[in-house]
Amino acid sequence: MEVTVAERGQITLPKAVRDALGLVKGSTLKVELDGSRIVLRKSVDDAISRARGRFKLDGFESTDEALRAIRGRAPGDPLDR
């Protein structure tokens, strides 16, 4: 794929690339130089922030309670007697 650098140094990422990476308006990319190559990396924090708040805790009062139901006693929890 080829893109053209605009007058102000901007490029447009092809739609296929944006869709494949789940990039939307406001997505953060990391820009790195590798010799004469430019490497763009999708920020992991961006993916996490978009997923935050999308999952319901049906039947649980807190995340901790849901995790205990799945994993059992957490370190630091008091022992049941």
Distance bins in CASP14 RR format, pairs under 12 A and 6 or more apart:
PFRMAT RR
TARGET T0000
AUTHOR 0000-0000-0000
RMODE 2
METHOD distances of the structure
MODEL  1
1 11 0 0 0 0 0 1 0 0 0 0 0
1 12 0 0 0 0 0 1 0 0 0 0 0
1 13 0 0 0 0 1 0 0 0 0 0 0
1 14 1 0 1 0 0 0 0 0 0 0 0
1 15 0 0 0 0 0 1 0 0 0 0 0
1 16 1 0 0 1 0 0 0 0 0 0 0
1 17 1 0 0 1 0 0 0 0 0 0 0
1 18 0 0 0 0 0 1 0 0 0 0 0
1 20 0 0 0 0 0 1 0 0 0 0 0
2 11 0 0 0 0 0 1 0 0 0 0 0
2 12 0 0 0 0 0 1 0 0 0 0 0
2 13 0 0 0 0 0 1 0 0 0 0 0
2 14 0 0 0 0 1 0 0 0 0 0 0
3 9 0 0 0 0 0 1 0 0 0 0 0
3 10 0 0 0 0 1 0 0 0 0 0 0
3 11 1 0 1 0 0 0 0 0 0 0 0
3 12 1 0 0 1 0 0 0 0 0 0 0
3 13 1 0 0 1 0 0 0 0 0 0 0
3 14 1 0 0 1 0 0 0 0 0 0 0
3 15 0 0 0 0 0 1 0 0 0 0 0
3 17 0 0 0 0 1 0 0 0 0 0 0
3 18 0 0 0 0 0 1 0 0 0 0 0
3 38 0 0 0 0 0 1 0 0 0 0 0
3 40 0 0 0 0 0 1 0 0 0 0 0
4 10 0 0 0 0 1 0 0 0 0 0 0
4 11 1 0 0 1 0 0 0 0 0 0 0
4 12 0 0 0 0 1 0 0 0 0 0 0
4 14 0 0 0 0 0 1 0 0 0 0 0
5 11 1 0 1 0 0 0 0 0 0 0 0
5 12 0 0 0 0 1 0 0 0 0 0 0
5 38 0 0 0 0 0 1 0 0 0 0 0
6 12 0 0 0 0 1 0 0 0 0 0 0
9 38 0 0 0 0 0 1 0 0 0 0 0
11 17 0 0 0 0 0 1 0 0 0 0 0
11 29 0 0 0 0 0 1 0 0 0 0 0
11 31 0 0 0 0 0 1 0 0 0 0 0
11 38 0 0 0 0 1 0 0 0 0 0 0
11 40 0 0 0 0 1 0 0 0 0 0 0
12 18 0 0 0 0 1 0 0 0 0 0 0
12 23 0 0 0 0 0 1 0 0 0 0 0
13 19 0 0 0 0 1 0 0 0 0 0 0
13 20 0 0 0 0 0 1 0 0 0 0 0
13 21 0 0 0 0 1 0 0 0 0 0 0
13 22 0 0 0 0 0 1 0 0 0 0 0
13 23 1 0 0 1 0 0 0 0 0 0 0
13 24 0 0 0 0 0 1 0 0 0 0 0
13 27 0 0 0 0 1 0 0 0 0 0 0
13 29 0 0 0 0 1 0 0 0 0 0 0
13 40 1 0 0 1 0 0 0 0 0 0 0
13 42 0 0 0 0 0 1 0 0 0 0 0
14 20 0 0 0 0 1 0 0 0 0 0 0
14 21 0 0 0 0 0 1 0 0 0 0 0
14 23 0 0 0 0 0 1 0 0 0 0 0
15 21 0 0 0 0 0 1 0 0 0 0 0
15 22 0 0 0 0 0 1 0 0 0 0 0
15 23 0 0 0 0 1 0 0 0 0 0 0
15 24 0 0 0 0 0 1 0 0 0 0 0
16 22 0 0 0 0 0 1 0 0 0 0 0
16 23 0 0 0 0 0 1 0 0 0 0 0
17 23 1 0 0 1 0 0 0 0 0 0 0
17 27 0 0 0 0 0 1 0 0 0 0 0
17 29 0 0 0 0 0 1 0 0 0 0 0
17 40 0 0 0 0 1 0 0 0 0 0 0
17 42 0 0 0 0 0 1 0 0 0 0 0
18 24 1 0 0 1 0 0 0 0 0 0 0
18 25 0 0 0 0 1 0 0 0 0 0 0
18 26 0 0 0 0 0 1 0 0 0 0 0
18 27 0 0 0 0 1 0 0 0 0 0 0
18 29 0 0 0 0 0 1 0 0 0 0 0
18 40 0 0 0 0 0 1 0 0 0 0 0
18 42 0 0 0 0 0 1 0 0 0 0 0
19 27 0 0 0 0 0 1 0 0 0 0 0
20 42 0 0 0 0 0 1 0 0 0 0 0
21 27 0 0 0 0 1 0 0 0 0 0 0
21 28 0 0 0 0 0 1 0 0 0 0 0
21 29 0 0 0 0 1 0 0 0 0 0 0
21 40 0 0 0 0 1 0 0 0 0 0 0
21 41 0 0 0 0 1 0 0 0 0 0 0
21 42 1 0 1 0 0 0 0 0 0 0 0
21 43 0 0 0 0 0 1 0 0 0 0 0
21 44 0 0 0 0 0 1 0 0 0 0 0
21 46 0 0 0 0 1 0 0 0 0 0 0
21 47 0 0 0 0 1 0 0 0 0 0 0
21 50 0 0 0 0 0 1 0 0 0 0 0
22 29 0 0 0 0 0 1 0 0 0 0 0
22 42 1 0 0 1 0 0 0 0 0 0 0
22 43 0 0 0 0 0 1 0 0 0 0 0
22 46 0 0 0 0 1 0 0 0 0 0 0
22 47 0 0 0 0 1 0 0 0 0 0 0
22 50 0 0 0 0 1 0 0 0 0 0 0
22 51 0 0 0 0 0 1 0 0 0 0 0
23 29 1 0 0 1 0 0 0 0 0 0 0
23 40 0 0 0 0 1 0 0 0 0 0 0
23 41 0 0 0 0 0 1 0 0 0 0 0
23 42 1 0 0 1 0 0 0 0 0 0 0
23 43 0 0 0 0 0 1 0 0 0 0 0
23 46 0 0 0 0 1 0 0 0 0 0 0
23 47 0 0 0 0 0 1 0 0 0 0 0
23 50 0 0 0 0 0 1 0 0 0 0 0
24 42 0 0 0 0 0 1 0 0 0 0 0
24 46 0 0 0 0 1 0 0 0 0 0 0
24 47 0 0 0 0 0 1 0 0 0 0 0
24 49 0 0 0 0 0 1 0 0 0 0 0
24 50 1 0 0 1 0 0 0 0 0 0 0
25 46 0 0 0 0 0 1 0 0 0 0 0
25 50 0 0 0 0 0 1 0 0 0 0 0
26 42 0 0 0 0 0 1 0 0 0 0 0
26 43 0 0 0 0 0 1 0 0 0 0 0
26 46 0 0 0 0 1 0 0 0 0 0 0
26 49 0 0 0 0 0 1 0 0 0 0 0
26 50 0 0 0 0 0 1 0 0 0 0 0
27 40 0 0 0 0 0 1 0 0 0 0 0
27 41 0 0 0 0 0 1 0 0 0 0 0
27 42 1 0 0 1 0 0 0 0 0 0 0
27 43 1 0 0 1 0 0 0 0 0 0 0
27 44 0 0 0 0 0 1 0 0 0 0 0
27 45 0 0 0 0 0 1 0 0 0 0 0
27 46 1 0 1 0 0 0 0 0 0 0 0
27 47 0 0 0 0 1 0 0 0 0 0 0
27 49 0 0 0 0 0 1 0 0 0 0 0
27 50 0 0 0 0 1 0 0 0 0 0 0
28 40 0 0 0 0 0 1 0 0 0 0 0
28 41 0 0 0 0 1 0 0 0 0 0 0
28 42 1 0 0 1 0 0 0 0 0 0 0
28 43 1 0 1 0 0 0 0 0 0 0 0
28 44 0 0 0 0 1 0 0 0 0 0 0
28 45 1 0 0 1 0 0 0 0 0 0 0
28 46 1 0 1 0 0 0 0 0 0 0 0
28 47 0 0 0 0 1 0 0 0 0 0 0
28 48 0 0 0 0 0 1 0 0 0 0 0
28 49 0 0 0 0 1 0 0 0 0 0 0
28 50 0 0 0 0 0 1 0 0 0 0 0
29 38 0 0 0 0 0 1 0 0 0 0 0
29 39 0 0 0 0 1 0 0 0 0 0 0
29 40 1 0 1 0 0 0 0 0 0 0 0
29 41 1 0 0 1 0 0 0 0 0 0 0
29 42 1 0 0 1 0 0 0 0 0 0 0
29 43 1 0 0 1 0 0 0 0 0 0 0
29 44 0 0 0 0 0 1 0 0 0 0 0
29 45 0 0 0 0 0 1 0 0 0 0 0
29 46 0 0 0 0 1 0 0 0 0 0 0
29 47 0 0 0 0 0 1 0 0 0 0 0
30 38 0 0 0 0 0 1 0 0 0 0 0
30 39 0 0 0 0 1 0 0 0 0 0 0
30 40 1 0 0 1 0 0 0 0 0 0 0
30 41 1 0 1 0 0 0 0 0 0 0 0
30 42 1 0 0 1 0 0 0 0 0 0 0
30 43 1 0 1 0 0 0 0 0 0 0 0
30 44 0 0 0 0 1 0 0 0 0 0 0
30 45 0 0 0 0 0 1 0 0 0 0 0
30 46 0 0 0 0 1 0 0 0 0 0 0
31 37 0 0 0 0 0 1 0 0 0 0 0
31 38 1 0 0 1 0 0 0 0 0 0 0
31 39 1 0 0 1 0 0 0 0 0 0 0
31 40 1 0 0 1 0 0 0 0 0 0 0
31 41 0 0 0 0 1 0 0 0 0 0 0
31 42 0 0 0 0 0 1 0 0 0 0 0
31 43 0 0 0 0 0 1 0 0 0 0 0
32 38 1 0 0 1 0 0 0 0 0 0 0
32 39 1 0 1 0 0 0 0 0 0 0 0
32 40 1 0 0 1 0 0 0 0 0 0 0
32 41 1 0 0 1 0 0 0 0 0 0 0
33 39 1 0 0 1 0 0 0 0 0 0 0
33 40 0 0 0 0 0 1 0 0 0 0 0
34 40 0 0 0 0 0 1 0 0 0 0 0
34 41 0 0 0 0 0 1 0 0 0 0 0
41 47 0 0 0 0 0 1 0 0 0 0 0
42 48 0 0 0 0 0 1 0 0 0 0 0
42 50 0 0 0 0 0 1 0 0 0 0 0
43 49 0 0 0 0 1 0 0 0 0 0 0
43 50 0 0 0 0 0 1 0 0 0 0 0
44 50 0 0 0 0 0 1 0 0 0 0 0
44 51 0 0 0 0 0 1 0 0 0 0 0
45 51 0 0 0 0 0 1 0 0 0 0 0
45 52 0 0 0 0 0 1 0 0 0 0 0
46 52 0 0 0 0 0 1 0 0 0 0 0
47 54 0 0 0 0 0 1 0 0 0 0 0
48 54 0 0 0 0 0 1 0 0 0 0 0
52 63 0 0 0 0 0 1 0 0 0 0 0
53 63 0 0 0 0 0 1 0 0 0 0 0
55 63 0 0 0 0 1 0 0 0 0 0 0
55 66 0 0 0 0 1 0 0 0 0 0 0
56 63 0 0 0 0 0 1 0 0 0 0 0
56 66 0 0 0 0 1 0 0 0 0 0 0
57 63 1 0 0 1 0 0 0 0 0 0 0
57 64 0 0 0 0 0 1 0 0 0 0 0
57 65 1 0 0 1 0 0 0 0 0 0 0
57 66 1 0 1 0 0 0 0 0 0 0 0
57 67 0 0 0 0 1 0 0 0 0 0 0
57 69 0 0 0 0 0 1 0 0 0 0 0
57 70 0 0 0 0 0 1 0 0 0 0 0
58 65 0 0 0 0 0 1 0 0 0 0 0
58 66 0 0 0 0 1 0 0 0 0 0 0
58 69 0 0 0 0 0 1 0 0 0 0 0
59 65 0 0 0 0 1 0 0 0 0 0 0
59 66 0 0 0 0 1 0 0 0 0 0 0
59 69 0 0 0 0 1 0 0 0 0 0 0
60 66 1 0 1 0 0 0 0 0 0 0 0
60 67 0 0 0 0 1 0 0 0 0 0 0
60 68 0 0 0 0 1 0 0 0 0 0 0
60 69 1 0 0 1 0 0 0 0 0 0 0
60 70 0 0 0 0 1 0 0 0 0 0 0
61 68 0 0 0 0 0 1 0 0 0 0 0
61 69 0 0 0 0 0 1 0 0 0 0 0
62 68 0 0 0 0 1 0 0 0 0 0 0
62 69 0 0 0 0 0 1 0 0 0 0 0
62 74 0 0 0 0 0 1 0 0 0 0 0
63 69 0 0 0 0 0 1 0 0 0 0 0
63 70 0 0 0 0 0 1 0 0 0 0 0
63 71 0 0 0 0 0 1 0 0 0 0 0
63 74 0 0 0 0 0 1 0 0 0 0 0
64 70 0 0 0 0 0 1 0 0 0 0 0
64 71 0 0 0 0 0 1 0 0 0 0 0
64 72 0 0 0 0 0 1 0 0 0 0 0
64 73 0 0 0 0 0 1 0 0 0 0 0
64 74 1 0 0 1 0 0 0 0 0 0 0
64 76 0 0 0 0 0 1 0 0 0 0 0
64 77 0 0 0 0 1 0 0 0 0 0 0
65 71 0 0 0 0 0 1 0 0 0 0 0
65 72 0 0 0 0 0 1 0 0 0 0 0
65 74 0 0 0 0 0 1 0 0 0 0 0
65 77 0 0 0 0 0 1 0 0 0 0 0
66 72 0 0 0 0 0 1 0 0 0 0 0
66 74 0 0 0 0 0 1 0 0 0 0 0
67 73 0 0 0 0 0 1 0 0 0 0 0
67 74 1 0 0 1 0 0 0 0 0 0 0
67 75 0 0 0 0 0 1 0 0 0 0 0
67 77 0 0 0 0 0 1 0 0 0 0 0
68 74 1 0 0 1 0 0 0 0 0 0 0
68 75 0 0 0 0 0 1 0 0 0 0 0
68 76 0 0 0 0 0 1 0 0 0 0 0
68 77 1 0 0 1 0 0 0 0 0 0 0
68 80 0 0 0 0 0 1 0 0 0 0 0
71 77 0 0 0 0 0 1 0 0 0 0 0
72 80 0 0 0 0 0 1 0 0 0 0 0
73 79 1 0 0 1 0 0 0 0 0 0 0
73 80 1 0 0 1 0 0 0 0 0 0 0
END
